[in-house]
């Protein structure tokens, strides 16, 4: 399939270029995001002080903005870094963690989208439906929305905002303009480990930092997390659980090759 070959090529480009990915992310998963970035072959930096974010992002190939643990200081840093990245043509990957759960999260997400104009927005079904203005339930930062009309939401939101939309869940949906695809890689155990969504966002940024095709970058990042989750789960022995799985997940990303992508990727056009 053409998209699988594009992803395989993007992986090779990523490992050759080793893009610097600047993260302004949450303190719950920051270490995992740094390590998954290293595992795929890119380089992470986690600078978030307002006094240096603009200078730091100027050196980066991609920027991650993640609102998982918000505070007034980090919000201003995110907006400043995002505006500088946009000015320099650096792709911004936005993760609107828990949008809709509180007024602050909702207002911050709207501000980032309006003032920064992300290249890719990745979230779960509840989060993306909230951004699209579709009624959806959310439990803290967890999705409880059904997947009805998911492709429609992704497509319309992509066209409205002029960016790639990546909805992750039981079946992942990626929309970019007229292009839409579904990804069937993954395993339910991924939802039992904190940070797999954040790590998927980091992986998207790694790929986008190595290619000018944000749609392919989004598909590649989401599929990489799903496929790695499958491989990590397959390796578990009796008595091994989510702690071992988490370690094996990093190993699977580290060991990913173009051949594994072409063999294991399950992607269909919308």
C-alpha positions, 0 to 999 in steps of 0.5 A: 500500500502506498501510505505504508511505503510513505511511512517506511520512507519517513522512518528512514528520513527520521533516523537520518535527520534526527529532528529536534522536537521541542516539547511544552508538555505535561509533567505526568508524561514528560519523561515518557515523551522524551524517551519515546522521541529518543526511541524512534530516533529523534532528539527531545528538548523540554524547555518551557520557560517564557524567557527561552521558549522562542529561542529554543523553538527556533532551533527545532524541527517540530513543536509539541504543545500539550495542555495536560497539566495547565498553569498560567505560566505554561499557557503563555509559554505555549502561545509564545513558542507556538507563534514563533514556530508558526513564524518560522514554518515549524510544524506544531502538533497540539494535544488538547488533553481534557478539553471540555473538562474545565473552562480553563482547558476549553479556553486555552485550547481555543486560544492555541488553535486561533493564535497558533494554527497547529499543523496537526491536532491529536486527541481522543474522540471526546476531545475532538468532538468538543473542539468541533462543537459536537456534544460529547461526554468526558471523564477527567482527561479520558474519552467516554464519547462513542465513535459515531460520526468520527470520520465526519467530525475529523473531516469537517474539523480538518477542513474548518481549521486547515490542519490535520486531525488525528482521532485516536481510539479503538480505531484511529481516524486521520483526516487532512483536507480531502485525505482520510484514513483509518488505522486498525493497529493497536491493543486495548492494553495501551489504554491501561498505561498513562501517557500513550496518547501523549507519546503518540503526539510526540511520535507524530511530531518526530515524523513531521520534523522529518517530512513536509507531509503533515498527513503522512506524519500524523498517520505514521506517528499514530500507526507506530504507537499502535503497531508497537503496542501490538508487538509489545503485548505479543511479547508478554509472558504469563505473569507479566503485566503493564509494567513489563508492557511499558518497557517492551513498548519502548523496545518495539519503537526502538526496533521498528524497521521499514519491513515491520511497518510494511508487514504489520501496518493496517491502514484503509482509506476513508 
